[in-house]
Amino acid sequence: MRADLHTHTIYSDGKGTPEEVIINALNRGGIGILSITDHDTFRGSLKALDFIKSNDLFRKNDFIFIIGNEVRTVDGDVLVLCMEYPGTDLVPKSIPELIDWASMNNCVTAPAHPYDVLRHGIGDKVRKYRWHAVEVFNAGALPIFNWRAAKVARELGLPGLANSDAHVPDLVGVAYTVFDVDELTVESVFKALLNNYVKAVAHYPGPELIIKRLSWSINRRLRRINPAV
């Protein structure tokens, strides 16, 4: 199954609602595993779960949702993916404490775009800690940053994830990770990840999607300066 485990919604700095992100995942050729990883909050994921539980559409599709959060630690961004909601948005911001917290709450951790110096990557601290996986391809990162991430994941023998890091719903699934799962359950997804039954599929967005991403980024920054925009 194809997975996109790094997306954003209006609950942090994304353009779309959780519902819009999910619908775009379903509409983009076979994304069957999705996580919403808003910055420093699980709220986007919780809204997504409410939508899934109340919609018959998901009984007709092979679809697994993973609760997520992109935590801004003191050293940079880390993806936290959980088997169930841990009950709070208050998570540690130091990497060692976050990793311990994740393990105690049935979650896994993976550095997001670790070598992207433009977007809060943790850099070579990826080598210092025991991760469950590494984001080796991020559709918003420059090729050199992704190359370095893939290289270190190979050296450390860690599973590599490819994700869209979509802040606009249309970008969901532009890059993805193929999971070899035993059955259609959250538990099976985590089992595949921990056993490295995954394959990162790298793909950058085309010109039209790049324009949409840049347009949203500029518009969001303008709103920070002038909320009336």
N, C-alpha and C positions, 0 to 999 in steps of 0.2 A: 504494500500500500504506500501511496505517496503522502508525505507529511510535510507541512510547513509549520514550524514550531517557534516562529518569531514574527509576530504581527502586532499592530497597534490600532487603537480605537480612540474615540472621543474621550475616553476615560484617562488618557494621557495626552499624547501629541499627535494622534491620528485623526484623519478626516472623517472616517466612517463610523457608524454605530457597530456594536458587536453583531447585530443581525445582518448588517450589510457585509461585514467581513465574512461571516459564515456562508451567506448566499453566494458570494464571489468564489469562495473555496469550492463549493459544490459545482459551480458553473465552469470552473477551470479544470478541464480534463482530468478528473480523477483524484483530486486532493481528498483523501479519506481520513486523514489524521491532521487535526488542527489545534494549535494553541494560540490564545491571545495573551500577549506578554506586555501589558501596559507598564509604563515606568513606575516602579515603587508602589504598585497596587494590584490586587487580584480582582478589583471591581468589574473590569471588563470581562473577565472570565466568568464571574458569577452571573452577570447579565446574560452572557452567552448560554450558560447552563439553563437559566430560566426559559430562554427562547427555545432551546432544543427540547426541553421536557414538555413544553406546551404546544409543540408543532408536530403534526402527524407526518410531515415530510421526512423526518429522520427515521421513521420506521420503514421507509421504502428505500433508503440509501445505506450503503456501508460507510458509516461515519463514526469516528471516535474523537471526542473532544478531551484535550488535556489542559488542566488549569495551569496558568503560568503567570510570571511576573519577571520583568527585567529590572533587576535591582541595581541601583547606582551605589556601588560600594565606595569606600574612600579611595580605592585604587582604580575603579573603572566599572564597566557594566558586566553583569553576570546574569545569565538566564537561569531562572529557577522554575522547574517543571514538576508538578505534584500529582500524585495519584488521587488525592482528594483535597478539598479546601482546608488549609491548616488552621483556619479560624481567626486569622488576624492579618493585617497589613504591616504590623510592626515586626520587621525582620532585622537581624543584625546587619550593620553596614561595614564591618570588618570581614575580610574574606575568610579567615579561619573560623570565626564564629558563625558566619553564614553557612559554610559547608557543614559544620556540626549541626546547626539548626535544621538544615535541609534533611540530613540523614535521620534526625529524630522525628521528622514530620512526613516521612514517605515521599520525599522530593529528591530530585537530582539537580546537579549544577553543571553549567557549561559556560565558559567565558564567551561573551558575545563580541564578534568582530575584534578579537584580542589585539591585533596589530594595527588597527585603524587609529592612527594618532589624531585624526580629525574628529573622532566621535567616541571618546572616552574608552578606548580599549585598555586592557590591563597590561599590555606589553609582555615582557619576558617573565612577569609574575605568573604567567601560565605554567611555567616550568617549576614553580615553587610549591604548588599545592596539588593535592590528589583530587582531580576532577573526574566526573563520570563521562564527560564528552567535551568536545571543543567545536565551536562553530567555525568550520573550515572554509565556508563560502557564504558570504553575505552579499546579496544582490545590490546593496547600496555602497559597498566598499570597493576601493580601487584594486585592480588585479594584484599588485605587489603585496597589499595587505592580506588578501586572501591566500596568496601563495605562501607567505610566511606562516600563516595559521595552519594550512594543510601540512606544511613541512614539520612543524613542531608536533602536531597530532600524530603523524607517522612515527616520529622519533620517540614519542612517549607511549606509543601503542594504544592510543585512545580512539574511540569512535568519533567520526567526523560528521557534522551536521551541515547541510546546506539549507538556507532559509531566505525568504524574501525580504524580511525586515520591513514589511509593507506598512506604510503610513497612509496609503491611499488604497481603498478596497480593490481597485482594478489590478494592483500589483500582487495580490495574494496568489501564491503558488508559482510565481515566475521562476523561482528556484525551489528545489525540494529535496527531501531525503527519502529514499525507498527503504521501507521497513519490511523485513521478512517476519511476519507475525503468524503465530499458531492459530489464533482465533481473534474474533473482533471484540477485544476487551482492552480496557486501559492497562490492566495487568500484563497482557501480552505485549503491548507496546513498550512498557518499561523493561520487560524481560529481553526483548530484542535489542533495545538500546544497551543494556548492561552487558549483554553477550556479544555486542558488536555485530549484530546481524542487520547492519544498515549500510547504505551506499549513498554518498552525497552526489547530487546531480546539479552541476553548476550551470547557471544560465542567467545572463544579464537581460534586463528589459530592453525592448526596442525603443526607437526614438519617441514614439507617441507616449509610451508609458514614462519615459524619462522626463518628458515635458510636464506630464501630470504631476510627477513627484516633485519636480523643481517648483512648479507653480504653487503647489500646496505649501512647500517649505517657505517660499517667499511670502505668501499670503499670511501664514501663521506668524512669521516674524514681524510683519507689518502690523498685525493685530496686537502684538505685544507692545509695540510703540504707540499705536493709536487704536484703542478698542473699537472705535467707531467705523474702522475700515471694513 
